[in-house]
Amino acid sequence: MKPKNLHKLLTGLLAVLLVTGSTPNGAWADEALDTAKQQADQLRAQKDQINQQLQATQADIDKLTADIQAAMEKSADLQKQIASTQQKLEEQKVKLKGRVKTMYEGGDVSFWSVLMDATNFSDFLDRMQLLSMIVQQDNSIIEDYKNTQNQLKQQQSDLNAQNELRKSKQAELNAMEADLQSKAQDVQNQIAVKDEEIADLEAAGVAAYQSYADGVAAGTIIPPSGGGTFAWPVPSSHIITSGYGLRSGGEFHKGIDIGAPVGTPITAVADGTVWAAGTAEGFGHWIVILHDNGLMSVYGHMFGNGVYVHAGQRVQQGEVIGATGNDGESSGPHLHFAIANGVSGGRMNYINPMGYLQ
């Protein structure tokens, strides 16, 4: 559903409820905000998952980039070796040409004619040794030339292989980068749509609460009596500033916040015995009532002088037990109201209070 359609749907629902006066203490608007919070959580989870995929892809890209760099360095090294080998080959060519030229200029002188021209045996041995050295040198020149040629061919083959590897890696890198950019753009588009939907839902929910509160204040809306067993804890205010459940920041809100000026009377939601009354971490001051049905009601953020009862005291439904304040971890005057169905491991088992309030 498009964001504009969501906004129209909520606005239409608000109009129907305001006309019929069937607003169940703002719970319907809570559902809109809960939906927005769930979408926000899903969006965060989706972003985390895609970020992990992008990080994995980026790691592959980094490796490919390193491989390409290594291939380029190897190619550069091979090119230097080829240049050196080519220079060596040219020097050997010069030497070989010089030897051929010498042999040509010397005429057709055979090995045996050189030996037979010896004047004595000692001269014969000297000539034989000299000829042997010349032959060895000629063979060495030719062998070195052939080896250098083979070395050059191998180096050129290695260079071609490195260039092909680099081209292959570069093509793979280009494809991965294109895929990464496509994924990033797709995710960004999805996030933009989700953010718009969530903003519309939250805005519609806030507008619904405000319209309902304005209607109650003007007397055009009378909060109906629901099917719950507990009375509303702040009779003069039905403004819920924060509902039960996950908040947009990921924190789980274990009750509802009812906005009201400092000093607004708070009443017991049902008959029961005061289980605790006084200071409490986070609440500043609180009151806890254990009711006859086994449930516990919790009232928080009163100032010290706003607690009118004491532990062990018996109270009746509708009896004033305190006054709203802004003590503890509070962002403004309100009553934090919660319901628990017992205590486990030293902690209260909080449940959604909206299903128990009239």
C-alpha positions in Angstrom: 0.0 0.0 0.0 1.3 3.4 -0.9 2.1 5.9 1.9 -0.6 8.3 0.8 -3.1 5.6 0.8 -2.1 4.6 4.3 -2.5 8.1 5.5 -6.0 8.3 3.9 -7.0 5.1 5.5 -5.9 6.2 9.0 -7.5 9.6 8.5 -10.8 8.0 7.4 -10.7 5.6 10.3 -10.2 8.6 12.6 -13.2 10.4 11.2 -15.4 7.4 11.6 -14.3 6.8 15.2 -14.7 10.5 16.1 -18.2 10.5 14.7 -19.3 7.3 16.4 -17.5 8.1 19.6 -16.2 4.5 19.7 -12.6 5.3 20.5 -11.3 2.6 22.9 -9.0 4.8 25.0 -6.7 5.4 22.0 -5.8 1.8 21.6 -6.7 1.8 17.9 -4.1 4.6 17.3 -1.6 2.5 19.3 -2.0 -0.2 16.7 -1.0 2.3 14.0 2.1 3.2 15.9 2.9 -0.4 16.7 2.7 -1.2 13.0 5.1 1.7 12.3 7.5 0.4 14.9 7.4 -3.1 13.5 8.1 -1.8 10.1 11.0 0.2 11.5 12.4 -3.0 13.1 12.0 -4.9 9.9 13.7 -2.1 8.0 16.6 -2.1 10.4 17.0 -5.9 10.1 16.8 -5.6 6.3 19.4 -2.9 6.2 21.7 -5.0 8.5 21.4 -8.0 6.3 22.1 -6.1 3.1 25.0 -4.3 4.7 26.5 -7.6 5.5 26.1 -8.7 1.9 27.6 -5.4 0.7 30.5 -5.8 3.1 31.1 -9.4 1.8 31.0 -8.1 -1.8 33.3 -5.3 -0.9 35.8 -7.8 0.6 35.7 -9.7 -2.7 36.3 -6.5 -4.6 39.2 -5.6 -2.3 40.8 -9.0 -3.0 40.3 -8.7 -6.8 41.8 -5.2 -6.6 44.8 -6.6 -4.8 45.1 -9.4 -7.4 45.0 -6.9 -10.2 47.7 -4.8 -8.6 49.9 -7.9 -8.1 49.3 -8.9 -11.7 50.3 -5.4 -12.9 53.4 -5.5 -10.7 54.3 -8.9 -12.1 53.8 -7.6 -15.7 56.0 -4.6 -15.0 58.7 -6.9 -13.6 58.4 -9.2 -16.6 58.7 -6.2 -19.0 61.9 -5.2 -17.3 63.2 -8.7 -17.6 62.2 -8.8 -21.3 64.0 -5.5 -21.9 67.1 -6.9 -20.2 66.9 -10.1 -22.2 66.4 -8.3 -25.5 69.5 -6.2 -24.8 71.5 -9.3 -23.9 70.2 -10.9 -27.1 71.3 -7.9 -29.2 74.8 -8.1 -27.6 75.0 -11.8 -28.5 73.9 -11.1 -32.0 76.7 -8.6 -32.4 79.2 -11.1 -31.1 77.9 -13.8 -33.3 77.9 -11.6 -36.4 81.5 -10.6 -35.6 82.5 -14.2 -35.4 80.9 -15.0 -38.7 82.5 -12.0 -40.3 85.9 -13.1 -39.0 85.4 -16.6 -40.5 84.3 -15.1 -43.8 87.3 -12.7 -44.0 89.6 -15.6 -43.2 88.5 -17.5 -46.2 87.8 -21.2 -46.5 90.4 -22.4 -44.0 89.7 -25.9 -42.8 90.5 -27.3 -39.4 92.9 -29.7 -40.8 94.8 -27.3 -43.0 95.5 -25.2 -39.9 97.0 -28.2 -38.2 99.0 -29.4 -41.2 100.7 -26.0 -41.5 102.4 -26.6 -38.1 106.2 -26.3 -38.3 106.8 -28.8 -35.5 105.0 -30.9 -33.0 104.9 -28.2 -30.4 103.4 -25.8 -32.9 100.9 -28.6 -33.8 99.8 -28.9 -30.2 99.5 -25.1 -29.8 97.4 -24.9 -33.0 95.1 -27.8 -31.8 94.6 -26.1 -28.4 93.8 -22.8 -30.1 91.3 -24.4 -32.5 89.7 -26.2 -29.7 89.2 -22.9 -27.8 87.8 -21.3 -30.9 85.3 -24.1 -31.4 84.3 -24.0 -27.7 83.8 -20.2 -27.9 81.8 -20.5 -31.1 79.6 -23.2 -29.5 79.2 -21.1 -26.4 78.2 -18.1 -28.4 75.6 -20.0 -30.3 74.3 -21.8 -27.2 74.0 -18.6 -25.3 72.1 -17.0 -28.2 69.7 -19.9 -28.3 69.1 -19.9 -24.5 68.5 -16.2 -24.6 66.0 -16.6 -27.4 64.2 -19.3 -25.4 64.3 -17.1 -22.3 62.8 -14.2 -24.2 60.0 -16.4 -25.6 59.1 -17.7 -22.1 59.1 -14.2 -20.6 56.9 -12.9 -23.4 54.6 -15.9 -22.8 54.5 -15.2 -19.1 53.7 -11.5 -19.8 50.9 -12.4 -22.1 49.5 -14.8 -19.4 49.7 -12.0 -16.7 48.0 -9.6 -19.0 45.2 -12.0 -19.7 44.8 -12.7 -16.0 44.7 -9.0 -15.3 42.0 -8.5 -18.0 39.9 -11.3 -16.5 40.2 -10.0 -13.0 39.4 -6.5 -14.2 36.3 -7.7 -16.0 35.2 -9.6 -12.8 35.9 -6.5 -10.7 33.8 -4.3 -13.0 30.9 -6.8 -12.9 31.0 -7.0 -9.0 31.2 -3.2 -8.7 28.2 -2.9 -11.0 26.3 -5.5 -9.0 27.2 -3.7 -5.7 26.0 -0.3 -7.0 22.8 -1.9 -8.3 22.1 -3.5 -4.9 22.9 -0.3 -3.0 20.6 1.7 -5.2 17.8 -0.9 -4.9 18.2 -0.9 -1.1 18.2 2.9 -0.9 15.0 3.0 -2.9 13.4 0.4 -0.6 14.5 2.4 2.4 13.1 5.6 1.1 9.7 4.0 0.5 9.7 2.4 3.9 10.7 5.6 5.6 7.9 7.4 3.9 5.4 4.8 4.9 6.6 4.8 8.5 6.6 8.6 8.7 3.0 8.6 7.4 1.9 6.0 9.9 3.6 7.8 12.8 2.2 11.2 11.7 -1.3 9.7 11.4 -1.0 8.1 14.8 0.1 11.3 16.4 -2.7 13.2 14.7 -5.2 10.6 15.8 -4.1 10.9 19.5 -4.2 14.7 19.3 -7.6 14.8 17.7 -8.9 12.3 20.3 -7.4 14.3 23.1 -8.9 17.6 21.7 -12.3 15.9 21.5 -12.1 14.7 25.1 -11.0 18.2 26.2 -13.8 19.8 24.3 -16.4 17.4 25.6 -17.3 16.2 22.1 -15.9 12.7 22.8 -16.8 10.7 25.9 -14.4 7.8 26.5 -16.6 4.7 26.3 -16.6 2.0 28.9 -14.8 -1.0 27.5 -14.8 -4.7 28.5 -11.8 -4.4 30.9 -11.9 -5.0 34.6 -9.8 -1.9 35.6 -11.0 1.7 35.6 -9.0 4.4 33.8 -6.2 5.6 36.2 -6.3 9.3 35.3 -10.0 10.2 34.9 -9.3 13.7 33.7 -6.9 12.7 30.9 -7.1 10.1 28.2 -4.0 11.3 26.3 -1.7 8.4 25.6 1.7 9.9 24.8 3.5 6.5 24.4 1.9 3.1 23.9 2.9 -0.4 25.1 5.5 -2.3 23.1 8.6 -1.6 21.0 9.5 2.1 20.5 11.2 3.4 17.3 14.6 3.3 19.0 14.3 -0.4 19.8 13.4 0.0 23.5 10.4 -2.0 24.8 8.0 0.1 26.6 6.4 -2.0 29.4 3.3 0.2 30.0 1.5 3.3 28.7 2.2 6.9 29.3 -0.8 9.1 30.0 0.0 12.8 29.6 -1.3 15.1 32.3 -0.1 18.3 34.2 1.8 17.9 37.4 -0.6 17.3 40.3 -3.4 15.6 38.3 -5.2 13.1 40.5 -4.3 9.4 40.0 -6.9 6.8 41.1 -6.7 3.1 41.9 -7.9 1.1 38.9 -9.5 -1.6 41.1 -9.7 -2.8 44.7 -6.5 -4.0 46.2 -3.7 -3.7 48.7 -0.7 -1.4 48.3 2.3 -3.6 47.7 4.9 -0.8 47.3 4.9 3.0 47.7 8.0 5.2 47.5 11.1 5.6 45.6 12.0 3.3 42.6 14.8 3.3 40.1 13.8 4.9 36.9 10.4 5.9 38.2 11.5 8.4 40.8 8.5 7.4 42.9 6.0 4.8 42.3 2.9 2.9 43.7 2.2 -0.8 43.1 -1.2 -2.3 44.0 -1.8 -6.0 44.3 -5.4 -6.6 43.3 -7.8 -9.3 44.4 -7.6 -11.0 41.0 -3.9 -11.5 41.3 -2.8 -8.8 38.9 -0.7 -5.8 39.9 -1.1 -2.2 38.7 2.0 0.1 38.6 2.0 3.9 38.7 5.2 5.8 38.1 7.0 9.2 37.9 5.2 10.8 40.9 7.1 13.2 43.0 7.6 12.3 46.7 4.7 14.5 47.8 2.5 13.0 45.1 2.4 9.6 46.8 -0.7 9.5 49.1 -0.7 5.9 50.2 1.6 3.5 52.0 2.5 -0.2 51.7 -0.1 -2.5 53.2 -2.9 0.0 52.9 -6.2 -1.2 51.5 -7.6 0.9 48.6 -10.8 0.9 46.7 -11.4 1.4 42.9 -11.5 5.1 42.1 -9.8 6.2 45.3 -7.2 8.9 44.8 -3.8 7.4 45.5 -1.4 10.0 44.2 -0.8 12.8 41.7 1.1 12.9 38.4 4.6 14.2 38.4 7.8 14.3 36.3 10.3 12.4 38.5 12.9 9.8 37.5 13.7 9.1 33.9 10.9 11.2 32.5 10.7 13.6 29.5 7.6 15.5 30.7 4.7 15.4 33.2 2.8 12.1 32.8 1.8 8.9 34.5 3.5 5.7 33.5 0.9 3.0 34.0 1.5 -0.7 33.7 0.0 -4.1 34.6 1.9 -7.2 35.7 0.6 -10.7 36.2 3.1 -11.6 38.8 6.8 -11.5 39.6 9.4 -13.9 38.2 13.1 -13.9 39.1 12.8 -10.6 41.0 11.2 -8.9 37.9 7.6 -8.1 37.2 5.9 -9.9 34.3 4.5 -6.9 32.4 1.6 -7.3 30.0 -0.3 -5.0 27.7 -2.6 -2.9 30.0 -4.9 -1.8 27.2 -6.9 -5.0 27.3 -7.7 -4.6 31.0 -8.8 -1.0 31.1 -12.4 0.2 30.8 
